[in-house]
Amino acid sequence: MTKVTPFLMFQDGKAEEAMNFYTSLIKDSEITSITRYGANESDGDEGTVMQANFTLKGQEFMCIDSNIEHQFSFTPSFSIFVDCDTEEELTNLYEKLLEGGQALMPLDNYGFSRKFGWINDRFGVSWQINLP
């Protein structure tokens, strides 16, 4: 085994939009590679993401656009956990990720950290935002 990488499968051609959104919110993050489906490929719509890699603060992720309708999507039982340095950073990230999404636990002091929030973003990906 060489490494373990979180893998996100997007539907409706949203992988590239999600990667651009996430890397714009978190410093020291970037899209490192994208392979797109070409014309006349049966596995995916032209221009959608066949396979891509991106990093968020050094953590590598892989993602794809699925051309197949699945009976499942993302679930909050798997989430991206982010420790923030300041309350301002936490509030800003939480509010931007919440746009078009859903609050699972609004920002508050739940006793295990100074401030914490849990959301599903507009793509359905779950995030836990923490101020230790």
N, C-alpha and C positions, 0 to 999 in steps of 0.2 A: 504494500500500500504506500502510495507516495503523498497523498493529501486528501482532505475532505473539504468539499465546497458546497455551500448552500445553492440550490437550484430552484429557480422560479419559472413556472409555466404560465404565460399570459394567454388569454383568449381575446378575440376581436382585434388582433394586431396592435396591442398596447405595449409590447415589450420595450421598444425603443423610446416611446414617450415616457414610460416609467423610469427607465435608466437615466434619461436626460433630466427628469424631475429630481430623482434622488441625488444624482451627482451635483446638481445645482444647489441643493440644500446643505450638503455636508462637505466642509472643507477637506482638502487632500483626498478627493475622490475623482474617479475618471472612468470613462468607457475605454476599455483596453482593446477590444476587438468586436467586430460585427461581421457575420456572414449572412447575407440575405438570399432569399429564394429568387431565382431568375424566372424569366418568361417560360411558360409551358412546363413548369415543374409540378408534378401531381401532388407532392407532399405539402405545398404551401403556396399562398398567394404571392405573386410577384412583389418584391420589395419588402416583404415582412421578414422578421428575424428567424433565420434557420437556427442560429446559435450565436450567443454573444457573451462576453465577459466584461464585468465592471468591478470596480473596487469602491468601497465606502470606508474611508479612514484606514486603508490598508487591508480590510477584509474583502477577499475575493468572492464574487457571486457569478453564477452562470444563469442565463435565461434563454427562453425561446418564445416564439409565438406558436400556439397550437392551432392548426387548421381544422382540428377535429373537435366537435362538440362533446364535452365530457359531462358526466353527471356530478362532478365535483369541482371545487375551486379552492382558493386559499382558505385556511382556517386559523382562528386566533390561537389554536394550540401550538402553532409554530409562529414565532414572531421575531422581529429584529429588535434587539435590546440595545439602547443607546444611553450611555452615561454622559451627561453634559457637565461642562465646567462651571457654568453660571446659570442663574435663574432666567436671565434674559435670553440666553442661548436655548434653554429648555422651552420657554414659552414661545419663542419664535418658531422653533422646529415643530413643536406640537401644533400650533395654529396653522402652519403651512401644510402639514400632513393631514390635518383634519378637514381642509377645504374639499368639499365633495365626498367626504368620508363619514365615519361614524365613531363617536366617542364610546368606548367600552368602559373606561374609568376616567372621568374628568380629572384635570390637574388638581391635585390636592396632596396633603400630608396624610399618608395612610399608615404612618408609624414606622415603616421600614426604611424610609428615606425622607429627606427634607421636602421633596416634591416629586410627584410621579403622575404619569398619565399613560393610558393605553388606548390606542385607536386602531381602526381599520381605515387605511387610506382609500382614495378614490379608485384604486386599482384592486382593492380587496386585500392587500398585504397588511399584516398586523405589525404594529410597532409599540414597543414599550419605551417610553421616554422618561429618564430618571435623573434626579439631582441627588447624588449620594450625600 
